[in-house]
Amino acid sequence: MISPRYAPFVTSLLLSGVMSFLVTCIATWSALGFVDGFFGLWMSAWIKAWAVACPTMIVFGPVVRNFVARNTRAS
């Protein structure tokens, strides 16, 4: 099991991976269609996007959570 203290990092890693995976698939398909070599092009785009998305979530995740917490209230 993973220690709870690593939960924010693991969440950022997994969520950024899933989101960038789906978004780059749609963007690659929209730009090129299902051409020969689509999978390789998509994977190339995905790994680059994930390399940006994960650190972005690690840095800005706490900022966004704090902002949402300050600007919401229980009903």
DSSP file (Angstrom, degrees, kcal/mol; ACC not computed):
  #  RESIDUE AA STRUCTURE BP1 BP2  ACC     N-H-->O    O-->H-N    N-H-->O    O-->H-N    TCO  KAPPA ALPHA  PHI   PSI    X-CA   Y-CA   Z-CA
    1    1 A M              0   0    0      0, 0.0     2,-0.4     0, 0.0     0, 0.0   0.000 360.0 360.0 360.0 155.2    0.0    0.0    0.0
    2    2 A I        -     0   0    0      1,-0.1     5,-0.1     2,-0.0     0, 0.0  -0.737 360.0-108.7 -92.8 138.9    1.0    3.6   -0.6
    3    3 A S    >   -     0   0    0     -2,-0.4     3,-2.0     1,-0.1     4,-0.3  -0.404  23.7-124.9 -64.1 138.9    1.4    5.9    2.4
    4    4 A P  G >  S+     0   0    0      0, 0.0     3,-1.5     0, 0.0    -1,-0.1   0.766 107.7  69.0 -57.5 -25.6   -1.3    8.5    2.8
    5    5 A R  G 3  S+     0   0    0      1,-0.3     4,-0.2     2,-0.1    -2,-0.0   0.749  99.0  50.4 -67.6 -19.9    1.3   11.2    2.8
    6    6 A Y  G <> S+     0   0    0     -3,-2.0     4,-2.6     1,-0.2     3,-0.3   0.437  81.3 101.4 -92.5  -0.1    2.0   10.4   -0.9
    7    7 A A  H <> S+     0   0    0     -3,-1.5     4,-2.8    -4,-0.3     5,-0.2   0.880  78.3  50.7 -55.0 -45.6   -1.7   10.6   -1.9
    8    8 A P  H  > S+     0   0    0      0, 0.0     4,-2.2     0, 0.0    -1,-0.2   0.907 113.5  46.1 -61.8 -38.7   -1.6   14.1   -3.4
    9    9 A F  H  > S+     0   0    0     -3,-0.3     4,-2.6    -4,-0.2    -2,-0.2   0.934 114.6  46.1 -66.9 -46.3    1.4   13.1   -5.6
   10   10 A V  H  X S+     0   0    0     -4,-2.6     4,-2.7     2,-0.2     5,-0.3   0.898 112.4  51.5 -64.9 -40.3   -0.1    9.8   -6.7
   11   11 A T  H  X S+     0   0    0     -4,-2.8     4,-2.9    -5,-0.3     5,-0.3   0.935 111.8  46.9 -60.3 -46.7   -3.4   11.5   -7.4
   12   12 A S  H  X S+     0   0    0     -4,-2.2     4,-2.2    -5,-0.2     5,-0.3   0.911 112.6  50.2 -61.4 -43.4   -1.7   14.1   -9.5
   13   13 A L  H  X S+     0   0    0     -4,-2.6     4,-1.6     2,-0.2    -2,-0.2   0.944 117.2  38.6 -60.5 -50.6    0.3   11.5  -11.4
   14   14 A L  H  X S+     0   0    0     -4,-2.7     4,-2.5     2,-0.2     5,-0.2   0.924 117.6  47.5 -70.3 -45.7   -2.7    9.3  -12.2
   15   15 A L  H  X S+     0   0    0     -4,-2.9     4,-2.5    -5,-0.3     5,-0.2   0.908 113.2  48.0 -65.7 -41.1   -5.1   12.1  -13.0
   16   16 A S  H  X S+     0   0    0     -4,-2.2     4,-2.3    -5,-0.3     5,-0.2   0.865 111.7  52.1 -66.9 -34.3   -2.7   14.0  -15.2
   17   17 A G  H  X S+     0   0    0     -4,-1.6     4,-1.9    -5,-0.3    -2,-0.2   0.937 112.9  42.9 -65.0 -47.2   -1.9   10.7  -17.0
   18   18 A V  H  X S+     0   0    0     -4,-2.5     4,-2.2     2,-0.2     5,-0.2   0.940 116.8  46.6 -65.3 -47.5   -5.5    9.8  -17.7
   19   19 A M  H  X S+     0   0    0     -4,-2.5     4,-2.7     1,-0.2     5,-0.2   0.934 114.7  45.2 -63.7 -46.7   -6.5   13.4  -18.8
   20   20 A S  H  X S+     0   0    0     -4,-2.3     4,-2.3    -5,-0.2     5,-0.2   0.859 110.7  56.2 -66.8 -33.0   -3.5   13.9  -21.0
   21   21 A F  H  X S+     0   0    0     -4,-1.9     4,-1.4    -5,-0.2    -2,-0.2   0.944 114.0  38.4 -60.5 -49.5   -4.0   10.4  -22.5
   22   22 A L  H  X S+     0   0    0     -4,-2.2     4,-2.2     2,-0.2    -2,-0.2   0.916 116.9  49.6 -70.0 -44.2   -7.6   11.2  -23.5
   23   23 A V  H  X S+     0   0    0     -4,-2.7     4,-2.7     1,-0.2     5,-0.2   0.906 111.2  48.4 -66.0 -41.8   -7.0   14.8  -24.6
   24   24 A T  H  X S+     0   0    0     -4,-2.3     4,-2.6    -5,-0.2     5,-0.2   0.845 109.0  54.8 -69.3 -30.8   -4.0   14.0  -26.8
   25   25 A C  H  X S+     0   0    0     -4,-1.4     4,-2.5    -5,-0.2    -2,-0.2   0.958 112.5  42.3 -62.1 -49.5   -6.0   11.2  -28.4
   26   26 A I  H  X S+     0   0    0     -4,-2.2     4,-2.6     1,-0.2    -2,-0.2   0.911 116.4  48.0 -64.6 -42.9   -8.8   13.6  -29.4
   27   27 A A  H  X S+     0   0    0     -4,-2.7     4,-2.1     2,-0.2    -1,-0.2   0.907 113.4  46.9 -66.3 -41.6   -6.4   16.4  -30.4
   28   28 A T  H  X>S+     0   0    0     -4,-2.6     4,-2.6     2,-0.2     5,-0.6   0.926 114.6  47.1 -65.7 -44.4   -4.3   14.0  -32.6
   29   29 A W  H  X5S+     0   0    0     -4,-2.5     4,-2.0    -5,-0.2    -2,-0.2   0.905 112.6  49.8 -62.9 -42.4   -7.4   12.5  -34.2
   30   30 A S  H  <5S+     0   0    0     -4,-2.6    -1,-0.2    -5,-0.2    -2,-0.2   0.879 116.9  41.2 -63.7 -38.2   -8.9   16.0  -34.8
   31   31 A A  H  <5S+     0   0    0     -4,-2.1    -2,-0.2    -5,-0.2    -1,-0.2   0.869 136.1  10.5 -78.3 -37.6   -5.7   17.2  -36.4
   32   32 A L  H  <5S-     0   0    0     -4,-2.6    -3,-0.2    -5,-0.2    -2,-0.2   0.651  87.7-138.9-118.6 -21.0   -4.7   14.2  -38.5
   33   33 A G     << -     0   0    0     -4,-2.0     2,-1.8    -5,-0.6    -1,-0.2  -0.289  61.0 -41.1  76.2-176.4   -7.6   11.7  -38.5
   34   34 A F  S    S+     0   0    0     -2,-0.1    -1,-0.1    -4,-0.0     2,-0.1  -0.562  85.6 163.5 -86.3  77.2   -6.8    8.0  -38.2
   35   35 A V    >   -     0   0    0     -2,-1.8     3,-1.8     1,-0.2     4,-0.2  -0.360  50.5 -74.1 -87.0 167.6   -3.7    8.0  -40.4
   36   36 A D  T 3  S+     0   0    0      1,-0.3    -1,-0.2     2,-0.1     0, 0.0  -0.440 125.0  23.4 -58.8 135.0   -1.0    5.4  -40.7
   37   37 A G  T 3> S+     0   0    0     -2,-0.1     4,-2.3    -3,-0.1    -1,-0.3   0.595  80.6 139.1  81.8  11.9    1.2    5.7  -37.6
   38   38 A F  H <>  +     0   0    0     -3,-1.8     4,-3.0     1,-0.2     5,-0.2   0.917  68.3  52.6 -54.1 -47.5   -1.6    7.3  -35.6
   39   39 A F  H  > S+     0   0    0      1,-0.2     4,-2.7     2,-0.2    -1,-0.2   0.907 110.3  47.0 -59.6 -44.0   -0.8    5.3  -32.5
   40   40 A G  H  > S+     0   0    0      2,-0.2     4,-2.1     1,-0.2    -1,-0.2   0.898 113.4  48.5 -64.7 -40.9    2.9    6.3  -32.5
   41   41 A L  H  X S+     0   0    0     -4,-2.3     4,-2.3     2,-0.2    -2,-0.2   0.917 112.8  48.8 -64.1 -43.0    2.0   10.0  -33.1
   42   42 A W  H  X S+     0   0    0     -4,-3.0     4,-2.9    -5,-0.2    -2,-0.2   0.931 111.0  49.1 -62.6 -46.6   -0.5    9.9  -30.3
   43   43 A M  H  X S+     0   0    0     -4,-2.7     4,-2.4     1,-0.2     5,-0.2   0.870 110.2  51.9 -63.8 -35.9    1.9    8.3  -27.9
   44   44 A S  H  X S+     0   0    0     -4,-2.1     4,-1.4     2,-0.2    -1,-0.2   0.923 113.1  44.4 -63.9 -44.2    4.6   10.8  -28.7
   45   45 A A  H  X S+     0   0    0     -4,-2.3     4,-2.5     1,-0.2    -2,-0.2   0.897 112.8  53.3 -65.4 -40.1    2.1   13.7  -28.1
   46   46 A W  H  X S+     0   0    0     -4,-2.9     4,-3.1     1,-0.2     5,-0.3   0.931 106.2  49.1 -64.6 -46.7    0.9   12.0  -24.9
   47   47 A I  H  X S+     0   0    0     -4,-2.4     4,-1.7     1,-0.2    -1,-0.2   0.876 113.7  47.9 -64.3 -35.0    4.3   11.5  -23.2
   48   48 A K  H  X S+     0   0    0     -4,-1.4     4,-0.9    -5,-0.2    -1,-0.2   0.919 113.6  47.0 -68.3 -43.4    5.1   15.2  -23.9
   49   49 A A  H >X S+     0   0    0     -4,-2.5     4,-3.1     1,-0.2     3,-0.7   0.904 111.6  50.6 -65.1 -41.0    1.8   16.4  -22.6
   50   50 A W  H 3X S+     0   0    0     -4,-3.1     4,-2.4     1,-0.2    -1,-0.2   0.869 102.9  60.4 -65.2 -35.9    2.1   14.2  -19.5
   51   51 A A  H 3< S+     0   0    0     -4,-1.7    -1,-0.2    -5,-0.3    -2,-0.2   0.772 115.8  34.3 -62.9 -25.1    5.5   15.6  -18.8
   52   52 A V  H <X S+     0   0    0     -4,-0.9     4,-1.6    -3,-0.7    -2,-0.2   0.823 116.4  54.1 -92.7 -40.6    4.0   19.0  -18.6
   53   53 A A  H  X S+     0   0    0     -4,-3.1     4,-2.5     1,-0.2     5,-0.2   0.887 103.8  53.5 -66.0 -42.0    0.6   18.0  -17.0
   54   54 A C  H  X S+     0   0    0     -4,-2.4     4,-2.3     2,-0.2     5,-0.2   0.958 111.8  41.7 -64.9 -52.8    2.0   16.1  -14.0
   55   55 A P  H  > S+     0   0    0      0, 0.0     4,-2.4     0, 0.0     5,-0.2   0.879 113.6  56.0 -62.0 -33.5    4.3   18.8  -12.6
   56   56 A T  H  X S+     0   0    0     -4,-1.6     4,-3.1     1,-0.2     5,-0.3   0.928 109.6  45.0 -62.2 -44.3    1.6   21.4  -13.3
   57   57 A M  H  X S+     0   0    0     -4,-2.5     4,-2.1     1,-0.2    -1,-0.2   0.880 111.7  52.5 -67.1 -37.3   -1.0   19.4  -11.2
   58   58 A I  H  < S+     0   0    0     -4,-2.3    -1,-0.2    -5,-0.2    -2,-0.2   0.907 118.1  37.0 -64.4 -40.8    1.6   18.9   -8.4
   59   59 A V  H  < S+     0   0    0     -4,-2.4     4,-0.5    -5,-0.2    -2,-0.2   0.935 128.2  31.4 -76.8 -48.2    2.3   22.7   -8.3
   60   60 A F  H  X S+     0   0    0     -4,-3.1     4,-2.7    -5,-0.2     5,-0.2   0.633  98.1  82.9 -92.0 -14.0   -1.2   24.1   -8.9
   61   61 A G  H  X S+     0   0    0     -4,-2.1     4,-2.7    -5,-0.3     5,-0.2   0.939  95.3  44.2 -55.4 -51.4   -3.3   21.4   -7.3
   62   62 A P  H  > S+     0   0    0      0, 0.0     4,-2.4     0, 0.0    -1,-0.2   0.878 113.1  52.7 -62.8 -35.9   -3.0   22.7   -3.8
   63   63 A V  H  > S+     0   0    0     -4,-0.5     4,-2.3     2,-0.2    -2,-0.2   0.931 112.2  44.7 -63.4 -45.6   -3.6   26.3   -5.0
   64   64 A V  H  X S+     0   0    0     -4,-2.7     4,-2.8     2,-0.2     5,-0.2   0.917 112.2  51.7 -66.4 -44.1   -6.8   25.3   -6.8
   65   65 A R  H  X S+     0   0    0     -4,-2.7     4,-2.5    -5,-0.2    -1,-0.2   0.911 111.7  47.4 -59.2 -42.7   -8.0   23.2   -3.8
   66   66 A N  H  X S+     0   0    0     -4,-2.4     4,-2.3     2,-0.2    -1,-0.2   0.911 111.7  50.5 -64.7 -42.4   -7.4   26.1   -1.5
   67   67 A F  H  X S+     0   0    0     -4,-2.3     4,-1.3     2,-0.2    -2,-0.2   0.934 112.7  45.8 -60.1 -47.1   -9.2   28.5   -3.8
   68   68 A V  H  < S+     0   0    0     -4,-2.8     3,-0.3     1,-0.2     4,-0.3   0.912 111.8  51.9 -64.4 -42.4  -12.2   26.2   -4.1
   69   69 A A  H >< S+     0   0    0     -4,-2.5     3,-0.7     1,-0.2    -1,-0.2   0.888 111.3  47.3 -61.7 -39.6  -12.3   25.7   -0.4
   70   70 A R  H 3< S+     0   0    0     -4,-2.3    -1,-0.2     1,-0.2    -2,-0.2   0.752 115.9  45.1 -72.3 -23.8  -12.3   29.4    0.3
   71   71 A N  T 3< S+     0   0    0     -4,-1.3     2,-0.3    -3,-0.3    -1,-0.2   0.165 104.3  67.2-111.8  18.2  -15.0   30.1   -2.3
   72   72 A T    <   -     0   0    0     -3,-0.7     2,-0.3    -4,-0.3     0, 0.0  -0.912  55.9-169.7-130.4 161.6  -17.5   27.4   -1.5
   73   73 A R        -     0   0    0     -2,-0.3     2,-0.1     0, 0.0    -3,-0.0  -0.986  32.0 -96.7-147.3 156.6  -19.8   26.7    1.4
   74   74 A A              0   0    0     -2,-0.3     0, 0.0     1,-0.1     0, 0.0  -0.458 360.0 360.0 -70.9 144.5  -22.0   23.9    2.6
   75   75 A S              0   0    0     -2,-0.1    -1,-0.1     0, 0.0     0, 0.0   0.468 360.0 360.0 -87.7 360.0  -25.6   24.2    1.7
